[in-house]
Amino acid sequence: MSAVALVRRHPPWLTVRAPGGPGFTETLGIVRSLDLHTVCEEAHCPNLAECWSHKTATFMLLGDTCTRNCAFCAVSHGRPLTVDPHEPDRVAVAVGRLGLQHVVVTSVNRDDLPDGGATHFATTVRAIRREHPECRIEVLVPDFQGNLEAVAAVVAAPVDVFNHNVETVPRLYRRVRPGARYDRSLSVLEAARDASGTRLTKAGLMLGLGEERSELLDVLHDLRSVGCSILTLGQYLQPSRDHLPIERYVTPQEFEVLREDASKMGFRHVESGPLVRSSYHAWAHVT
C-alpha cells in the first residue's frame, strides 16, 4: 500500500465514481491549457469526477502552495508562488469556455501578502464580471488574518456569495487549524454580511474529527448570529497517513438530522451529506 493510501476502509455510502467521460476530458483540457489550479485536484475532492463531467470546477487562485499547514488539508504548503497578474483573465476565459452560470473561486492562504490576496480576488471577480456579466460569482476566501478591509475589498468587487469556512468546532482548532482562530473566522463572516447588504454569506464544516453534537449546534447558532445564510456540512476524509485520522464516520441519517436542525435555525439553504464540500452543487444553494 502506498504512503498516500487511506488508513481506513470507507463505508459504502462514501463510494465515488471514477474520472472519465467527454465532459471530464474537456474540463481537464481547459484547466490545463489555461495553466490554472483547482481546489478539486489540490484538495483531493471526492466529487472531482462528477463535477468535471458536468463541466464545472472550482478555481484556486495564487498558486498551489499554501503558507499554512492545516492538519486536515491536502494542499501543499511551503514557499508560495509569485502572484501571476494574468491569472484573473485566464479564469474569466475558463468561465466562458466551460459555459458556467455560477462559478466558485477560492485560493490558498497567502499570509505573505499584505492583504492576504484580497486584491487578486477582487481583480478576478471584476475580470469575470467584465466578460460574463450573467455569471453568478461565489468566492471561498481565507481569513485574511482578520484584515476586515481586505474582506470589504472582496465583497465590493462585487460578489454574489461570500464563503468562508469555519471547518470545525472551537475546541479542535489548535489541532485541526493551528494557523486560524474561530473568533476571527466569525468576524470575517460578520464583516462580509455588514459590507454586502443583500448578498449572501456562507460557511462550511467537516464532521468526523471528534466534535460533539452539542459543540456543533453551538457553532451553527454562532454562524446564524453573524448572519450566515448558507451552510455546508460534509464528512472529513483523511487525504494521507500524514494527515489527521478520521475519528468516526457520520451516517447519512445523522447528516439529514443536522440539515433539519440547521434549517430550523433559519439558514436559507443547508447542504448536508457525507460527500458535501463547499462548492458541491453551489449553483443550487442560491436558487
C-alpha positions as CSV (number, residue, x, y, z in Angstrom):
1,M,0.0,0.0,0.0
2,S,1.4,3.4,-0.9
3,A,2.2,6.2,1.6
4,V,-0.8,8.2,0.5
5,A,-3.2,5.3,0.9
6,L,-6.1,5.9,3.3
7,V,-5.8,4.1,6.6
8,R,-9.4,3.1,6.9
9,R,-11.9,1.4,4.6
10,H,-14.7,3.8,3.9
11,P,-18.3,2.8,4.4
12,P,-20.4,2.0,1.3
13,W,-22.2,5.5,1.3
14,L,-18.8,7.1,0.5
15,T,-18.4,5.4,-2.9
16,V,-17.5,7.8,-5.7
17,R,-17.3,7.4,-9.4
18,A,-14.0,7.1,-11.3
19,P,-12.9,10.0,-13.5
20,G,-13.7,9.8,-17.2
21,G,-16.0,10.7,-20.0
22,P,-16.1,13.5,-22.5
23,G,-17.1,16.2,-20.0
24,F,-14.3,15.3,-17.7
25,T,-11.8,15.3,-20.5
26,E,-12.9,18.6,-21.8
27,T,-12.8,20.2,-18.4
28,L,-9.3,18.8,-17.8
29,G,-8.2,20.2,-21.1
30,I,-9.5,23.7,-20.4
31,V,-7.8,23.8,-17.0
32,R,-4.5,22.5,-18.3
33,S,-4.5,24.8,-21.4
34,L,-5.0,27.9,-19.3
35,D,-2.5,26.8,-16.7
36,L,-5.0,27.1,-13.8
37,H,-5.1,25.4,-10.4
38,T,-8.3,23.9,-9.0
39,V,-9.1,23.0,-5.4
40,C,-10.8,19.9,-6.9
41,E,-7.4,18.5,-7.6
42,E,-5.2,20.1,-5.0
43,A,-7.5,19.2,-2.1
44,H,-8.3,15.7,-3.4
45,C,-12.0,16.4,-3.6
46,P,-14.1,13.2,-3.8
47,N,-16.5,14.9,-6.2
48,L,-14.0,15.8,-8.9
49,A,-15.2,13.1,-11.4
50,E,-18.9,14.1,-11.0
51,C,-18.3,17.9,-11.2
52,W,-15.8,17.8,-14.0
53,S,-18.0,15.5,-16.0
54,H,-20.7,18.3,-15.8
55,K,-18.0,20.8,-16.9
56,T,-17.7,22.7,-13.6
57,A,-14.6,23.3,-11.5
58,T,-13.6,25.4,-8.5
59,F,-10.6,27.6,-9.4
60,M,-7.8,28.1,-6.9
61,L,-6.0,31.4,-7.1
62,L,-2.5,32.5,-6.1
63,G,-0.7,29.2,-6.9
64,D,-0.9,25.7,-5.4
65,T,1.3,26.3,-2.3
66,C,-0.2,27.4,1.0
67,T,1.6,29.4,3.7
68,R,-0.3,27.4,6.4
69,N,-0.1,23.7,7.2
70,C,-3.6,22.7,8.4
71,A,-3.6,19.1,9.6
72,F,-6.7,18.2,7.6
73,C,-5.7,19.7,4.2
74,A,-4.1,18.0,1.2
75,V,-3.0,21.3,-0.4
76,S,0.8,21.6,-0.5
77,H,2.4,24.1,1.9
78,G,5.7,25.9,1.8
79,R,7.2,28.9,-0.1
80,P,4.3,30.3,-2.2
81,L,4.4,31.1,-5.9
82,T,4.8,34.7,-7.2
83,V,1.4,36.3,-7.8
84,D,0.5,35.9,-11.5
85,P,-1.1,39.2,-12.7
86,H,-2.6,37.4,-15.8
87,E,-4.4,34.7,-13.8
88,P,-7.7,36.7,-13.3
89,D,-8.1,37.0,-17.1
90,R,-7.4,33.3,-17.6
91,V,-10.0,32.4,-15.1
92,A,-12.5,34.6,-16.9
93,V,-11.6,32.7,-20.2
94,A,-12.2,29.4,-18.4
95,V,-15.6,30.5,-17.2
96,G,-16.6,31.2,-20.8
97,R,-15.2,28.0,-22.2
98,L,-17.0,25.9,-19.6
99,G,-20.2,27.9,-20.0
100,L,-20.6,28.5,-16.3
101,Q,-23.6,30.3,-14.9
102,H,-22.2,30.1,-11.3
103,V,-18.5,30.0,-10.6
104,V,-16.7,29.4,-7.4
105,V,-13.2,30.9,-6.9
106,T,-11.0,30.1,-3.9
107,S,-7.3,30.4,-3.0
108,V,-4.6,29.1,-0.9
109,N,-3.7,31.1,2.2
110,R,-1.3,33.8,1.4
111,D,-0.2,35.2,4.7
112,D,2.9,36.5,3.0
113,L,0.9,39.2,1.1
114,P,-0.1,42.4,2.9
115,D,-3.8,41.9,2.1
116,G,-3.8,38.1,2.1
117,G,-4.6,38.1,-1.6
118,A,-7.8,40.1,-1.4
119,T,-6.8,42.4,-4.3
120,H,-6.2,39.4,-6.5
121,F,-9.6,38.0,-5.6
122,A,-11.3,41.4,-6.4
123,T,-9.4,41.6,-9.7
124,T,-10.5,38.1,-10.7
125,V,-14.1,38.9,-9.8
126,R,-14.0,42.1,-12.0
127,A,-12.5,40.1,-14.9
128,I,-15.3,37.6,-14.8
129,R,-17.9,40.3,-14.5
130,R,-16.5,42.2,-17.4
131,E,-16.5,39.1,-19.7
132,H,-19.5,37.3,-18.3
133,P,-21.9,39.7,-16.6
134,E,-24.6,37.0,-16.4
135,C,-22.5,34.6,-14.3
136,R,-23.0,34.5,-10.5
137,I,-19.7,34.7,-8.6
138,E,-19.0,32.9,-5.3
139,V,-15.7,33.4,-3.5
140,L,-14.4,31.0,-0.9
141,V,-11.8,33.1,0.9
142,P,-9.2,32.5,3.7
143,D,-9.5,34.6,6.8
144,F,-7.0,37.3,5.6
145,Q,-5.6,37.2,9.1
146,G,-8.6,39.2,10.3
147,N,-8.0,42.1,7.9
148,L,-11.5,43.4,7.6
149,E,-10.5,46.0,5.0
150,A,-9.5,43.0,2.8
151,V,-12.9,41.4,3.4
152,A,-14.6,44.6,2.3
153,A,-12.5,44.9,-0.8
154,V,-13.5,41.4,-2.0
155,V,-17.2,42.0,-1.2
156,A,-17.2,45.3,-3.1
157,A,-15.9,43.7,-6.3
158,P,-18.8,42.8,-6.1
159,V,-19.6,39.1,-5.4
160,D,-22.9,37.3,-5.2
161,V,-21.9,34.8,-2.4
162,F,-19.1,35.3,0.2
163,N,-18.0,32.0,1.6
164,H,-15.6,31.4,4.4
165,N,-15.3,28.0,6.1
166,V,-15.0,27.6,9.9
167,E,-14.2,23.9,9.3
168,T,-14.6,22.6,12.8
169,V,-15.7,23.4,16.4
170,P,-13.6,25.8,18.5
171,R,-12.2,23.1,20.8
172,L,-10.5,21.4,17.9
173,Y,-8.9,24.4,16.3
174,R,-5.5,24.0,17.8
175,R,-5.2,20.5,16.4
176,V,-7.1,21.0,13.1
177,R,-6.4,24.6,12.1
178,P,-3.4,25.8,14.1
179,G,-3.0,29.0,12.0
180,A,-6.6,30.1,12.4
181,R,-8.8,31.3,15.1
182,Y,-12.5,30.6,15.5
183,D,-13.5,34.1,16.6
184,R,-11.5,35.6,13.7
185,S,-13.4,33.5,11.2
186,L,-16.7,34.6,12.7
187,S,-15.6,38.2,12.4
188,V,-14.8,37.7,8.7
189,L,-18.3,36.4,8.1
190,E,-19.9,39.2,10.1
191,A,-17.9,41.9,8.3
192,A,-18.9,40.4,4.9
193,R,-22.5,40.5,5.9
194,D,-22.3,44.1,7.1
195,A,-20.5,45.1,3.9
196,S,-22.6,43.1,1.5
197,G,-26.1,44.4,2.1
198,T,-28.4,41.8,0.5
199,R,-25.7,39.5,-0.8
200,L,-25.3,36.0,0.8
201,T,-22.7,34.7,3.2
202,K,-21.9,31.0,3.5
203,A,-19.8,28.7,5.7
204,G,-18.9,25.1,6.0
205,L,-17.7,22.4,8.4
206,M,-16.1,19.0,8.2
207,L,-17.5,16.3,10.5
208,G,-15.9,13.3,12.0
209,L,-12.9,15.0,13.6
210,G,-14.0,14.4,17.1
211,E,-16.6,17.1,17.6
212,E,-19.6,16.6,19.9
213,R,-23.1,17.2,18.7
214,S,-23.7,20.0,21.3
215,E,-20.5,21.7,20.1
216,L,-21.6,21.6,16.5
217,L,-25.0,23.0,17.3
218,D,-23.3,25.9,19.2
219,V,-21.3,26.7,16.1
220,L,-24.4,26.7,13.9
221,H,-26.0,29.2,16.3
222,D,-22.9,31.3,16.2
223,L,-23.0,31.3,12.4
224,R,-26.6,32.4,12.4
225,S,-25.7,35.2,14.9
226,V,-23.3,36.7,12.4
227,G,-25.9,36.5,9.6
228,C,-24.6,33.4,7.8
229,S,-27.4,32.2,5.5
230,I,-25.9,29.2,3.6
231,L,-24.4,26.1,5.3
232,T,-22.5,23.1,4.1
233,L,-21.7,20.0,6.2
234,G,-19.6,17.1,5.0
235,Q,-17.5,14.2,6.1
236,Y,-13.8,14.7,6.7
237,L,-11.8,12.3,4.7
238,Q,-8.1,11.7,5.5
239,P,-6.0,12.7,2.5
240,S,-2.9,10.6,3.6
241,R,-1.3,8.9,6.5
242,D,0.3,12.2,7.4
243,H,-3.0,13.9,8.0
244,L,-5.4,13.8,10.9
245,P,-7.2,10.5,11.3
246,I,-10.9,10.1,10.9
247,E,-12.4,9.9,14.4
248,R,-15.7,8.5,13.1
249,Y,-17.9,8.3,10.0
250,V,-21.1,10.3,10.3
251,T,-24.0,8.4,8.8
252,P,-26.3,9.9,6.1
253,Q,-29.1,9.8,8.6
254,E,-27.2,11.9,11.0
255,F,-26.4,14.4,8.2
256,E,-30.1,14.6,7.5
257,V,-31.0,15.3,11.1
258,L,-28.4,18.1,11.1
259,R,-29.8,19.5,8.0
260,E,-33.2,19.7,9.6
261,D,-31.8,21.2,12.8
262,A,-29.9,23.9,10.8
263,S,-33.0,24.7,8.7
264,K,-35.0,25.3,11.9
265,M,-32.3,27.8,13.0
266,G,-33.1,29.9,9.9
267,F,-30.4,29.0,7.4
268,R,-31.7,29.8,3.9
269,H,-30.1,26.7,2.4
270,V,-28.3,23.7,4.0
271,E,-26.3,21.2,2.0
272,S,-25.6,18.3,4.4
273,G,-24.2,14.9,3.4
274,P,-21.1,12.7,3.6
275,L,-19.7,13.9,0.3
276,V,-20.7,17.5,0.5
277,R,-18.0,20.1,0.0
278,S,-18.2,23.9,0.0
279,S,-18.7,24.2,-3.8
280,Y,-20.6,21.0,-4.3
281,H,-23.7,21.9,-6.3
282,A,-23.0,25.5,-5.3
283,W,-25.3,26.8,-8.0
284,A,-28.3,25.2,-6.2
285,H,-27.5,27.0,-3.0
286,V,-28.8,30.3,-4.3
287,T,-31.8,29.3,-6.3
